[in-house]
Amino acid sequence: MHEAALCQCLVDIIRDQQRQRGFRQVRTVYVEVGVLGHVEPQALAFAFEVAALDSPAAGATLRIEEIAGRAWCTDCAEHVTVERRGDPCPVCGGFGMIVEQGEELRLKELEVV
């Protein structure tokens, strides 16, 4: 489950931010997760709960915003929404797609005290 490794990285970033900014505790962690990134939101939430133990994020709420997949179709020269990798272009049915958005995992915001 790579979500555990991703959450450990999130906790490491939170610790770095705590050292830099001096907050005591994190109440809420806001992340953006691309639908094409092969990250399961439920698994991410569970892994975060475990990774956050004994950290400034212990007990924090994880808020996950899913980011839609977007690609440039080289066959029809259109920006299109993509739900899964390997799907054909919804406009022309072609497979010449260059993913532009939807693979990211981004720590967007921390609510701290």
Contacts in CASP RR format, 6 or more apart in sequence:
PFRMAT RR
TARGET T0000
AUTHOR 0000-0000-0000
METHOD contacts of the structure
MODEL  1
MHEAALCQCLVDIIRDQQRQRGFRQVRTVYVEVGVLGHVEPQALAFAFEV
AALDSPAAGATLRIEEIAGRAWCTDCAEHVTVERRGDPCPVCGGFGMIVE
QGEELRLKELEVV
1 43 0 8 1.000
1 47 0 8 1.000
2 38 0 8 1.000
2 39 0 8 1.000
3 39 0 8 1.000
3 40 0 8 1.000
3 43 0 8 1.000
3 44 0 8 1.000
3 46 0 8 1.000
3 47 0 8 1.000
4 47 0 8 1.000
4 50 0 8 1.000
4 51 0 8 1.000
6 39 0 8 1.000
6 44 0 8 1.000
6 47 0 8 1.000
6 105 0 8 1.000
7 44 0 8 1.000
7 47 0 8 1.000
7 48 0 8 1.000
7 50 0 8 1.000
7 51 0 8 1.000
7 52 0 8 1.000
8 51 0 8 1.000
10 29 0 8 1.000
10 31 0 8 1.000
10 48 0 8 1.000
10 51 0 8 1.000
10 57 0 8 1.000
10 107 0 8 1.000
11 48 0 8 1.000
11 51 0 8 1.000
11 52 0 8 1.000
11 55 0 8 1.000
11 57 0 8 1.000
13 107 0 8 1.000
14 26 0 8 1.000
14 29 0 8 1.000
14 55 0 8 1.000
14 56 0 8 1.000
14 57 0 8 1.000
14 107 0 8 1.000
14 110 0 8 1.000
15 55 0 8 1.000
15 56 0 8 1.000
17 23 0 8 1.000
17 110 0 8 1.000
18 26 0 8 1.000
18 56 0 8 1.000
21 112 0 8 1.000
23 56 0 8 1.000
23 110 0 8 1.000
23 112 0 8 1.000
23 113 0 8 1.000
24 56 0 8 1.000
24 112 0 8 1.000
24 113 0 8 1.000
25 56 0 8 1.000
25 58 0 8 1.000
25 60 0 8 1.000
25 112 0 8 1.000
25 113 0 8 1.000
26 56 0 8 1.000
26 57 0 8 1.000
26 60 0 8 1.000
26 110 0 8 1.000
26 111 0 8 1.000
26 112 0 8 1.000
27 60 0 8 1.000
27 61 0 8 1.000
27 111 0 8 1.000
27 112 0 8 1.000
27 113 0 8 1.000
28 60 0 8 1.000
28 61 0 8 1.000
28 62 0 8 1.000
28 63 0 8 1.000
28 109 0 8 1.000
28 110 0 8 1.000
28 111 0 8 1.000
29 48 0 8 1.000
29 57 0 8 1.000
29 60 0 8 1.000
29 61 0 8 1.000
29 62 0 8 1.000
29 63 0 8 1.000
29 107 0 8 1.000
29 109 0 8 1.000
29 110 0 8 1.000
29 111 0 8 1.000
30 63 0 8 1.000
30 65 0 8 1.000
30 107 0 8 1.000
30 108 0 8 1.000
30 109 0 8 1.000
30 110 0 8 1.000
30 111 0 8 1.000
31 44 0 8 1.000
31 62 0 8 1.000
31 63 0 8 1.000
31 64 0 8 1.000
31 65 0 8 1.000
31 105 0 8 1.000
31 106 0 8 1.000
31 107 0 8 1.000
31 108 0 8 1.000
32 64 0 8 1.000
32 65 0 8 1.000
32 66 0 8 1.000
32 67 0 8 1.000
32 104 0 8 1.000
32 105 0 8 1.000
32 106 0 8 1.000
32 108 0 8 1.000
33 39 0 8 1.000
33 41 0 8 1.000
33 44 0 8 1.000
33 64 0 8 1.000
33 65 0 8 1.000
33 66 0 8 1.000
33 67 0 8 1.000
33 104 0 8 1.000
33 105 0 8 1.000
34 66 0 8 1.000
34 67 0 8 1.000
34 68 0 8 1.000
34 69 0 8 1.000
34 101 0 8 1.000
34 102 0 8 1.000
34 103 0 8 1.000
34 104 0 8 1.000
34 105 0 8 1.000
35 66 0 8 1.000
35 67 0 8 1.000
35 68 0 8 1.000
35 69 0 8 1.000
35 83 0 8 1.000
35 102 0 8 1.000
36 69 0 8 1.000
36 82 0 8 1.000
36 84 0 8 1.000
36 85 0 8 1.000
36 99 0 8 1.000
36 102 0 8 1.000
36 103 0 8 1.000
37 102 0 8 1.000
37 103 0 8 1.000
37 104 0 8 1.000
37 105 0 8 1.000
39 105 0 8 1.000
41 64 0 8 1.000
41 66 0 8 1.000
44 62 0 8 1.000
44 64 0 8 1.000
45 62 0 8 1.000
45 64 0 8 1.000
48 57 0 8 1.000
48 62 0 8 1.000
49 59 0 8 1.000
49 62 0 8 1.000
52 58 0 8 1.000
52 59 0 8 1.000
52 60 0 8 1.000
56 112 0 8 1.000
65 108 0 8 1.000
67 101 0 8 1.000
67 102 0 8 1.000
67 104 0 8 1.000
68 81 0 8 1.000
68 101 0 8 1.000
68 102 0 8 1.000
69 81 0 8 1.000
69 82 0 8 1.000
69 83 0 8 1.000
69 99 0 8 1.000
69 101 0 8 1.000
69 102 0 8 1.000
70 79 0 8 1.000
70 80 0 8 1.000
70 81 0 8 1.000
70 82 0 8 1.000
70 99 0 8 1.000
70 100 0 8 1.000
70 101 0 8 1.000
70 102 0 8 1.000
71 79 0 8 1.000
71 80 0 8 1.000
71 82 0 8 1.000
71 89 0 8 1.000
71 97 0 8 1.000
71 98 0 8 1.000
71 99 0 8 1.000
71 100 0 8 1.000
72 78 0 8 1.000
72 79 0 8 1.000
72 80 0 8 1.000
72 97 0 8 1.000
72 98 0 8 1.000
72 100 0 8 1.000
73 79 0 8 1.000
73 80 0 8 1.000
73 89 0 8 1.000
73 91 0 8 1.000
73 92 0 8 1.000
73 94 0 8 1.000
73 96 0 8 1.000
73 97 0 8 1.000
74 96 0 8 1.000
74 97 0 8 1.000
74 98 0 8 1.000
75 89 0 8 1.000
75 92 0 8 1.000
75 93 0 8 1.000
75 94 0 8 1.000
75 95 0 8 1.000
75 96 0 8 1.000
76 89 0 8 1.000
76 91 0 8 1.000
76 92 0 8 1.000
76 94 0 8 1.000
78 89 0 8 1.000
78 91 0 8 1.000
78 92 0 8 1.000
79 100 0 8 1.000
80 89 0 8 1.000
80 90 0 8 1.000
80 91 0 8 1.000
80 97 0 8 1.000
81 90 0 8 1.000
82 97 0 8 1.000
82 99 0 8 1.000
85 99 0 8 1.000
86 95 0 8 1.000
86 97 0 8 1.000
88 94 0 8 1.000
88 95 0 8 1.000
89 95 0 8 1.000
89 96 0 8 1.000
89 97 0 8 1.000
END
